[in-house]
Amino acid sequence: MARAKPLVPASAWPLLTTMRSLAGAGPLLADPSFRRVLVLAAHPDDETTGCGGAMALLADHGAVVDIAVATSGDATAGAPFPPEETARRREAESRRAAELLGARSPRFLAHPDGALPDHVDALAADLRGLVADLAPEAIFLPWFLDGHPDHQAVYRALRQAAVPDDVELWGYETWTPLTANRHVDITRVFARKEAALAAHETAHLGFDVSSILGLNRYRSAYATVGAGYVEGYLVAPAAEWFALADRFGS
């Protein structure tokens, strides 16, 4: 398709790239379409980084988007504040980002930042209750090989949380790119994701949160012939997703 790019009007490419994906040529390119979604994150900003564009699209389509954050980010590298103040700031920034994206205000589960692997059982109990109460059709979470122990602890906790087998799990990337089987074109909500990332001012003291936009730009090279920005996901029904995690997860 890239060779044909000079010959095809720009207005025709969104339809053509979607049709290509439906024909099985690479990851499916389509917006998520759910009524109730739960987004899980290890730290404030993970949810914006990994799936901020999809959250905005879902909210625009009328979905209820709930967010649960396992920690309050009180151990943020580079933050010059006491842990309690760091946590307060990061929670406030995450709420602002959610507002910009159209999601509900996040719930903070108050587990220790940087030590989630030691608290998987307690986190699993929290997630079990959330899944039962919210009955999400899909759950977005860090994918099982994302390169941070706290991120991996989230999927291990969800593994214990009695998720119905047919709920779709959407693994997103933050620290480690994944092999995507689903692409979501976030170009039309890109400005909102960019603004939401900028809201995480305290996280930016430790690292450049907005660098994820470079990966979103890169993914467009295949998914949308280089136009705009695209998020990549590893998507499967819960039973299949956890089977992959059990086989390949660290």
Secondary structure as a PSIPRED ss2 file (coil, helix, strand):
# PSIPRED VFORMAT (PSIPRED V4.0)

   1 M C   1.000  0.000  0.000
   2 A H   0.000  1.000  0.000
   3 R H   0.000  1.000  0.000
   4 A H   0.000  1.000  0.000
   5 K H   0.000  1.000  0.000
   6 P H   0.000  1.000  0.000
   7 L H   0.000  1.000  0.000
   8 V C   1.000  0.000  0.000
   9 P C   1.000  0.000  0.000
  10 A H   0.000  1.000  0.000
  11 S H   0.000  1.000  0.000
  12 A H   0.000  1.000  0.000
  13 W H   0.000  1.000  0.000
  14 P H   0.000  1.000  0.000
  15 L H   0.000  1.000  0.000
  16 L H   0.000  1.000  0.000
  17 T H   0.000  1.000  0.000
  18 T H   0.000  1.000  0.000
  19 M H   0.000  1.000  0.000
  20 R H   0.000  1.000  0.000
  21 S H   0.000  1.000  0.000
  22 L H   0.000  1.000  0.000
  23 A C   1.000  0.000  0.000
  24 G C   1.000  0.000  0.000
  25 A C   1.000  0.000  0.000
  26 G C   1.000  0.000  0.000
  27 P C   1.000  0.000  0.000
  28 L E   0.000  0.000  1.000
  29 L E   0.000  0.000  1.000
  30 A C   1.000  0.000  0.000
  31 D C   1.000  0.000  0.000
  32 P C   1.000  0.000  0.000
  33 S C   1.000  0.000  0.000
  34 F C   1.000  0.000  0.000
  35 R C   1.000  0.000  0.000
  36 R E   0.000  0.000  1.000
  37 V E   0.000  0.000  1.000
  38 L E   0.000  0.000  1.000
  39 V E   0.000  0.000  1.000
  40 L E   0.000  0.000  1.000
  41 A E   0.000  0.000  1.000
  42 A C   1.000  0.000  0.000
  43 H C   1.000  0.000  0.000
  44 P C   1.000  0.000  0.000
  45 D C   1.000  0.000  0.000
  46 D H   0.000  1.000  0.000
  47 E H   0.000  1.000  0.000
  48 T H   0.000  1.000  0.000
  49 T H   0.000  1.000  0.000
  50 G H   0.000  1.000  0.000
  51 C H   0.000  1.000  0.000
  52 G H   0.000  1.000  0.000
  53 G H   0.000  1.000  0.000
  54 A H   0.000  1.000  0.000
  55 M H   0.000  1.000  0.000
  56 A H   0.000  1.000  0.000
  57 L H   0.000  1.000  0.000
  58 L H   0.000  1.000  0.000
  59 A H   0.000  1.000  0.000
  60 D H   0.000  1.000  0.000
  61 H C   1.000  0.000  0.000
  62 G C   1.000  0.000  0.000
  63 A C   1.000  0.000  0.000
  64 V E   0.000  0.000  1.000
  65 V E   0.000  0.000  1.000
  66 D E   0.000  0.000  1.000
  67 I E   0.000  0.000  1.000
  68 A E   0.000  0.000  1.000
  69 V E   0.000  0.000  1.000
  70 A C   1.000  0.000  0.000
  71 T C   1.000  0.000  0.000
  72 S C   1.000  0.000  0.000
  73 G C   1.000  0.000  0.000
  74 D C   1.000  0.000  0.000
  75 A C   1.000  0.000  0.000
  76 T C   1.000  0.000  0.000
  77 A C   1.000  0.000  0.000
  78 G C   1.000  0.000  0.000
  79 A C   1.000  0.000  0.000
  80 P C   1.000  0.000  0.000
  81 F C   1.000  0.000  0.000
  82 P C   1.000  0.000  0.000
  83 P H   0.000  1.000  0.000
  84 E H   0.000  1.000  0.000
  85 E H   0.000  1.000  0.000
  86 T H   0.000  1.000  0.000
  87 A H   0.000  1.000  0.000
  88 R H   0.000  1.000  0.000
  89 R H   0.000  1.000  0.000
  90 R H   0.000  1.000  0.000
  91 E H   0.000  1.000  0.000
  92 A H   0.000  1.000  0.000
  93 E H   0.000  1.000  0.000
  94 S H   0.000  1.000  0.000
  95 R H   0.000  1.000  0.000
  96 R H   0.000  1.000  0.000
  97 A H   0.000  1.000  0.000
  98 A H   0.000  1.000  0.000
  99 E H   0.000  1.000  0.000
 100 L H   0.000  1.000  0.000
 101 L H   0.000  1.000  0.000
 102 G C   1.000  0.000  0.000
 103 A C   1.000  0.000  0.000
 104 R C   1.000  0.000  0.000
 105 S C   1.000  0.000  0.000
 106 P C   1.000  0.000  0.000
 107 R E   0.000  0.000  1.000
 108 F E   0.000  0.000  1.000
 109 L C   1.000  0.000  0.000
 110 A C   1.000  0.000  0.000
 111 H C   1.000  0.000  0.000
 112 P C   1.000  0.000  0.000
 113 D C   1.000  0.000  0.000
 114 G C   1.000  0.000  0.000
 115 A C   1.000  0.000  0.000
 116 L H   0.000  1.000  0.000
 117 P H   0.000  1.000  0.000
 118 D H   0.000  1.000  0.000
 119 H H   0.000  1.000  0.000
 120 V H   0.000  1.000  0.000
 121 D H   0.000  1.000  0.000
 122 A H   0.000  1.000  0.000
 123 L H   0.000  1.000  0.000
 124 A H   0.000  1.000  0.000
 125 A H   0.000  1.000  0.000
 126 D H   0.000  1.000  0.000
 127 L H   0.000  1.000  0.000
 128 R H   0.000  1.000  0.000
 129 G H   0.000  1.000  0.000
 130 L H   0.000  1.000  0.000
 131 V H   0.000  1.000  0.000
 132 A H   0.000  1.000  0.000
 133 D H   0.000  1.000  0.000
 134 L H   0.000  1.000  0.000
 135 A C   1.000  0.000  0.000
 136 P C   1.000  0.000  0.000
 137 E C   1.000  0.000  0.000
 138 A E   0.000  0.000  1.000
 139 I E   0.000  0.000  1.000
 140 F E   0.000  0.000  1.000
 141 L E   0.000  0.000  1.000
 142 P E   0.000  0.000  1.000
 143 W C   1.000  0.000  0.000
 144 F C   1.000  0.000  0.000
 145 L C   1.000  0.000  0.000
 146 D C   1.000  0.000  0.000
 147 G C   1.000  0.000  0.000
 148 H C   1.000  0.000  0.000
 149 P H   0.000  1.000  0.000
 150 D H   0.000  1.000  0.000
 151 H H   0.000  1.000  0.000
 152 Q H   0.000  1.000  0.000
 153 A H   0.000  1.000  0.000
 154 V H   0.000  1.000  0.000
 155 Y H   0.000  1.000  0.000
 156 R H   0.000  1.000  0.000
 157 A H   0.000  1.000  0.000
 158 L H   0.000  1.000  0.000
 159 R H   0.000  1.000  0.000
 160 Q C   1.000  0.000  0.000
 161 A C   1.000  0.000  0.000
 162 A C   1.000  0.000  0.000
 163 V C   1.000  0.000  0.000
 164 P C   1.000  0.000  0.000
 165 D C   1.000  0.000  0.000
 166 D C   1.000  0.000  0.000
 167 V C   1.000  0.000  0.000
 168 E E   0.000  0.000  1.000
 169 L E   0.000  0.000  1.000
 170 W E   0.000  0.000  1.000
 171 G E   0.000  0.000  1.000
 172 Y E   0.000  0.000  1.000
 173 E C   1.000  0.000  0.000
 174 T C   1.000  0.000  0.000
 175 W C   1.000  0.000  0.000
 176 T C   1.000  0.000  0.000
 177 P C   1.000  0.000  0.000
 178 L C   1.000  0.000  0.000
 179 T C   1.000  0.000  0.000
 180 A C   1.000  0.000  0.000
 181 N C   1.000  0.000  0.000
 182 R E   0.000  0.000  1.000
 183 H E   0.000  0.000  1.000
 184 V E   0.000  0.000  1.000
 185 D E   0.000  0.000  1.000
 186 I C   1.000  0.000  0.000
 187 T H   0.000  1.000  0.000
 188 R H   0.000  1.000  0.000
 189 V H   0.000  1.000  0.000
 190 F H   0.000  1.000  0.000
 191 A H   0.000  1.000  0.000
 192 R H   0.000  1.000  0.000
 193 K H   0.000  1.000  0.000
 194 E H   0.000  1.000  0.000
 195 A H   0.000  1.000  0.000
 196 A H   0.000  1.000  0.000
 197 L H   0.000  1.000  0.000
 198 A H   0.000  1.000  0.000
 199 A H   0.000  1.000  0.000
 200 H C   1.000  0.000  0.000
 201 E C   1.000  0.000  0.000
 202 T C   1.000  0.000  0.000
 203 A H   0.000  1.000  0.000
 204 H H   0.000  1.000  0.000
 205 L H   0.000  1.000  0.000
 206 G C   1.000  0.000  0.000
 207 F C   1.000  0.000  0.000
 208 D C   1.000  0.000  0.000
 209 V H   0.000  1.000  0.000
 210 S H   0.000  1.000  0.000
 211 S H   0.000  1.000  0.000
 212 I H   0.000  1.000  0.000
 213 L H   0.000  1.000  0.000
 214 G H   0.000  1.000  0.000
 215 L H   0.000  1.000  0.000
 216 N H   0.000  1.000  0.000
 217 R H   0.000  1.000  0.000
 218 Y H   0.000  1.000  0.000
 219 R H   0.000  1.000  0.000
 220 S H   0.000  1.000  0.000
 221 A H   0.000  1.000  0.000
 222 Y H   0.000  1.000  0.000
 223 A H   0.000  1.000  0.000
 224 T C   1.000  0.000  0.000
 225 V C   1.000  0.000  0.000
 226 G C   1.000  0.000  0.000
 227 A C   1.000  0.000  0.000
 228 G C   1.000  0.000  0.000
 229 Y C   1.000  0.000  0.000
 230 V E   0.000  0.000  1.000
 231 E E   0.000  0.000  1.000
 232 G E   0.000  0.000  1.000
 233 Y E   0.000  0.000  1.000
 234 L E   0.000  0.000  1.000
 235 V E   0.000  0.000  1.000
 236 A E   0.000  0.000  1.000
 237 P E   0.000  0.000  1.000
 238 A H   0.000  1.000  0.000
 239 A H   0.000  1.000  0.000
 240 E H   0.000  1.000  0.000
 241 W H   0.000  1.000  0.000
 242 F H   0.000  1.000  0.000
 243 A H   0.000  1.000  0.000
 244 L H   0.000  1.000  0.000
 245 A H   0.000  1.000  0.000
 246 D H   0.000  1.000  0.000
 247 R H   0.000  1.000  0.000
 248 F H   0.000  1.000  0.000
 249 G C   1.000  0.000  0.000
 250 S C   1.000  0.000  0.000
